[in-house]
Amino acid sequence: MSVGIKICGLKDHENVAAALESGADWIGFVFYARSPRFVTPQEVGALLTRFGDSAVRRAVGLFVKPSDDEIAGALAAAPLSILQIYDSPERAAEIRQRFGLPVWVSIAVTTPSDLPDAPLCDGLVIEPAARTEDGRPGGNGRIMDWAPLKSWKAPQNWLLAGG
Ligand SMILES: O=C(O)c1ccccc1N[C@@H]1O[C@H](COP(=O)(O)O)[C@@H](O)[C@H]1O
């Protein structure tokens, strides 16, 4: 088993440089307007152009319930390599088919039954479930209860987020 690290919510040159220099396997950009880490596709495009291929191949775009137009617009401005999707597994599979890029599906976990037992797209991002007062599905700095993961037989590569 190998372990990779994703640094998410990058917004500027300094953040991206630090993540790349530290050896991050993936760098994440949040295209969700209600996030304090929101960046525009144009800003991400400019950053990726500046840092070149080593940044582009690690670039993950995070989308919450996106329309096809939103994703197409982002890809027109920023050469993302992976899409991280907050929506149903069915919609994530549709996005994968439509755009031909690897898709990671974010899964909010409160009980063991939330953990998938079959593969979904190209990867899972296992996260603590947001609370109503959080106002967004992720990026809330919560730490999930890791106990359910101990007996989980992961059906594919996955990332642990939260905290
Ligand atoms: O970072 C955000 O603002 C964000 C907004 C909407 C959906 C997801 C978001 N971030 C992702 O959420 C998880 C957990 O993050 P944290 O550890 O609580 O900061 C992670 O995958 C982030 O990429």
Ligand as a Chemical Component Dictionary entry (heavy atoms), coordinates in Angstrom:
data_LIG
# 
_chem_comp.id                   LIG 
_chem_comp.type                 NON-POLYMER 
_chem_comp.pdbx_formal_charge   0 
_chem_comp.three_letter_code    LIG 
# 
loop_
_chem_comp_atom.comp_id 
_chem_comp_atom.atom_id 
_chem_comp_atom.alt_atom_id 
_chem_comp_atom.type_symbol 
_chem_comp_atom.charge 
_chem_comp_atom.model_Cartn_x 
_chem_comp_atom.model_Cartn_y 
_chem_comp_atom.model_Cartn_z 
_chem_comp_atom.pdbx_ordinal 
LIG O1  O1  O 0 -12.509 23.376 1.486  1  
LIG C1  C1  C 0 -13.673 23.763 1.292  2  
LIG O2  O2  O 0 -14.034 24.913 1.527  3  
LIG C2  C2  C 0 -14.702 22.820 0.786  4  
LIG C3  C3  C 0 -15.913 23.335 0.352  5  
LIG C4  C4  C 0 -16.895 22.485 -0.125 6  
LIG C5  C5  C 0 -16.685 21.126 -0.180 7  
LIG C6  C6  C 0 -15.479 20.590 0.263  8  
LIG C7  C7  C 0 -14.474 21.417 0.736  9  
LIG N1  N1  N 0 -13.255 20.916 1.162  10 
LIG C8  C8  C 0 -12.992 19.521 1.273  11 
LIG O3  O3  O 0 -13.641 18.986 2.391  12 
LIG C9  C9  C 0 -12.879 17.925 2.936  13 
LIG C10 C10 C 0 -12.642 18.126 4.416  14 
LIG O4  O4  O 0 -11.896 19.283 4.591  15 
LIG P1  P1  P 0 -11.355 19.751 6.012  16 
LIG O5  O5  O 0 -10.334 18.751 6.414  17 
LIG O6  O6  O 0 -12.525 19.773 6.907  18 
LIG O7  O7  O 0 -10.766 21.095 5.780  19 
LIG C11 C11 C 0 -11.600 17.849 2.098  20 
LIG O8  O8  O 0 -11.760 16.849 1.112  21 
LIG C12 C12 C 0 -11.519 19.201 1.457  22 
LIG O9  O9  O 0 -10.885 19.100 0.205  23 
# 
loop_
_chem_comp_bond.comp_id 
_chem_comp_bond.atom_id_1 
_chem_comp_bond.atom_id_2 
_chem_comp_bond.value_order 
_chem_comp_bond.pdbx_ordinal 
LIG O1  C1  DOUB 1  
LIG C1  O2  SING 2  
LIG C1  C2  SING 3  
LIG C2  C3  SING 4  
LIG C2  C7  DOUB 5  
LIG C3  C4  DOUB 6  
LIG C4  C5  SING 7  
LIG C5  C6  DOUB 8  
LIG C6  C7  SING 9  
LIG C7  N1  SING 10 
LIG N1  C8  SING 11 
LIG C8  O3  SING 12 
LIG C8  C12 SING 13 
LIG O3  C9  SING 14 
LIG C9  C10 SING 15 
LIG C9  C11 SING 16 
LIG C10 O4  SING 17 
LIG O4  P1  SING 18 
LIG P1  O5  DOUB 19 
LIG P1  O6  SING 20 
LIG P1  O7  SING 21 
LIG C11 O8  SING 22 
LIG C11 C12 SING 23 
LIG C12 O9  SING 24 
# 
